[in-house]
Amino acid sequence: MVLETSTEASRIEAHASKVRFPRRRLVIATLYALCVLFGIGIAVNAIALAGMVPGLLNTGVTAVAVRYLLVGALVIVLDATTLVLFLSFVLTVGRKAEFFSKRQTARLLVLGAVNAACAFAGLLMPTFTPPAALGGSLTPISVVPELDLRSLVLSMMFFALAGVFEYGRILQEDTENIL
């Protein structure tokens, strides 16, 4: 019986995962496309927030405007953190074919926590009505604190996926121990 080197073992494991999951490339391409779309959304939000800075600071309610800008920046930072973590998850799946591991489960848990923080960050938003010219509409837009349900649902999805991936990791270890 010949002992395999670690590179041979990783090559065999990667080949085995490709055999078990033939549509992996399609899934990875879709996940990369989601990352690109999410990145574009973050960039658009950041540009819009940066464009609002001069108008908000000249409204006369500087303290409220600064709070609005700080919360808006916090949401953008949390979204960018989500993007980086999700991209790390996708790169690990794409390059190493590593689906079920402790690191992947931990990434999913952190993604859930960051999305939960993003959902509740909207509750920190001040209540005010900026001038109509700032909003670009004929009637002023009201800004009110709100719970971001999209981020909350994403958070629950990531927590559920973390549980599924942890269960998959346990099953994979059991299978490897049997063989």
Secondary structure, 3 states (H helix, E strand, C coil): CCCCCHHHHHHHHHHHHHHHCCCHHHHHHHHHHHHHHHHHHHHHHHHHHHHHHHHHHCCCCHHHHHHHHHHHHHHHHHHHHHHHHHHHHHHHHHHHCCCCCHHHHHHHHHHHHHHHHHHHHHHHCCCECCCHHHHCCCCCCCECCCCCHHHHHHHHHHHHHHHHHHHHHHHHHHHHHHC
